[in-house]
């Protein structure tokens, strides 16, 4: 089975262009990872499960709309932003990371995929201009530390069925972390969407703005 078939298993309605873009990810990351380590070496063979499908857990919870703006904070090699930008070509994505060489990889991968709805900046989250519907991220830090970086980045008006807010991918027992953050966070288990054992303790954490 081609590695990218895992994506089609859960998202069977992709266009031929989207299928091609997802298919390209493996070779692109294999090549870039040899130069700049953005995906752990042991994970590269599991790229589609542990990085691409994991990122798309957000797409199972929330369907981004045309014209919405999404900020990916601490994107690293482009997760969850790049898979989400493929999935929602009419939504605008801005990916930021404080490490310049990682943003270089994001730009090159995005260019190779022909993504017109994605910008990548070597920037700390605090310096990004506001006006986003959603902020997405993949476990860059504890929720209580993350929230102050992005709390003023949201557009006031929501147009989605899900009000503007944070969609945070995180694993493990989050009871203590959520309590400590004092945020109105809701947990949505990725095991509700994906049957692979990797997702058993993984969540989308939703925090309304």
N, C-alpha and C positions, 0 to 999 in steps of 0.2 A: 504493500500500500504506500502510495506517495505520502510523504509526511504531512503535506498540507490538507490531505483528505479529512483529517481530524476537524478542521475548521468547517468543512462542508457538512460534516455529520451534525453539527449544531446550528449551522447557518446555511440551509440548503438553497436559499433564494438569492444567492449572490449573482451579480452580473458577470459576464465573461471577463471583463476588465478587472473586477475585484478578485476573481479567482486567480488570474494571472499575477496580480500584485501580491497576493498572499503566497503564491507559489514561489515568487522571486525572493522572498524574505530569507529563506534558509541560506542560499548561496551568498547573498549580500552580507548577512551577518557572519557567516563562516569566513569570508574574505576580510571584512573589516576587523573582526575579532582577533585575527592573526596579527594585525598591526596595533590595534588599540583595544585593550580588554574591556569590553562593555557587558559581556554575558559571561558568567563563570564558565571555565573550560569544561567542567563536567556537565553543565547544563545545555551546551550548544546542541547536543543530539536531541535534547528534549525541548528545543526552542518552541515548537508549536503548542505543546501542552503547558509548559511552565511560564512562558512569556506571552505568546500570542493569544492563546485561548484564555489564559488568566486575565490579560488586559480586556478581552472581550466579555468578561463577566459583567463589566459595567454596561455593555450594550444589551445584555439580557435584562438588566434592571431598568435601564433608562434609554429610550430611543431619542437621540438628539435630533432636533428639528433643523430644517434649512434656515440659515441666518443666525442660528445660535452661535455663541462664542464660548469656547472651552479652553481653559488654561491647565496645562500639565506641568506640575511643579516637581523639580528634581527628577526629570525624565530619564536621566542616565543615557542609555543607548536608544531611547525612544519609546519606552513603555510606561504607561499604556497608550501614549499619544498616537504613535504611528498606526497600530492596528485599528484604533478608533477612527483615525482620519481616513483610512481605507474604507471602513464600514459606513461612514457618514460623509460622503463626498461634498455635500452641500452645507456642512457645518464648518466653521472656521476654528482651527486649532493653533494655539501658541504654546510651544514647548520651551521650557527654560531649565537651565541647570547651571550651577556655579562652577562646573568643571568644563573648560573650553574644549578639550579634546573630545569629550563625549558629544558635545553639540556639533562638532565637525562630523562625526559619524552620522548623527541624526540628519544633518543637512545633505550629506552624500547619499544616504539611503533614500531619503525623501525625493531627491533629484532623480535617482535611478528609477524610482517607482512612478515618477511623473505626478506627484501629489501637488495640486494647485491650491489646496485648502489648508496648508500647514506652513507655519513660520517657526524657526528655532533660534533662540537667543541665548548667548552666554551672559546670564543675568541672575541675580538673586531675586527670589519671589517678591521681596518687599519693594523692589524698584520697578515692578511691572505696573503699568497704568491700569486703573480699574475698568469695569464694564463687562464682566464675564457672567454668563448664565451658570456655568459649572466650573469648579476646580476639581481636577482629577489628580491622583497620585498613587504611587505604589510604595507604601510603608517606608517613607523616607525618615520618619522619626515618630515619636509618640504623638498622639492626637493633640494633647494639651500644649505641646510645643509647636505643632504645625499650625493650629488654628490662628494664632496671632499674626503669622506671616501673611495670611490670605483673607482675614476677616473683612477687609475693606475693598476687596477686589470684585465684588458682585454688582451686577446691574440690579437696579431696584425692581424692575418689572420682570415677572416670570411669564413665559409663554408656553412652557411645557406642562404636561399633566403633573410632573414632579416639580415642585417649586425649586428655584435656584438654590444651589448649595454645594457642599463638598461630597464627592464620591471617592472614597478612600479604600484601596485594596489592602487588606491586612489579614494575617493568620494568627492562629493560637487562641488562648483564652484572653479575651479583651475586657472582661468584667472590671478589673482593677483600673485599667487604663482609661476606660470611659468614665468611671466614677471619679477618678482623679482629674479628668479634663473638665468636669462640670458641664459638659455639652449635652444637648438633646440628641444624642446619636442613636440611630437605629441600625441593627445588624441584619443583613440579608445573606444567608449561607449560599455559597457558590455550589454546594452539593445539591441544592434544589434545581440547578440548571445543568450541571455536568456530572457524569457518573464516575469519572476517573478518581482513583483513591487520593491523588494529589490534592483534590479540592475539598476533602473531608473537613478540614479545619480552616478553610479560607472563607473570607467574607467580603462583601461590599458594605462599607460603613457609610451611611448617609447622614450628613449633618446639614439641616436647612440653614440658610444664611441668617 
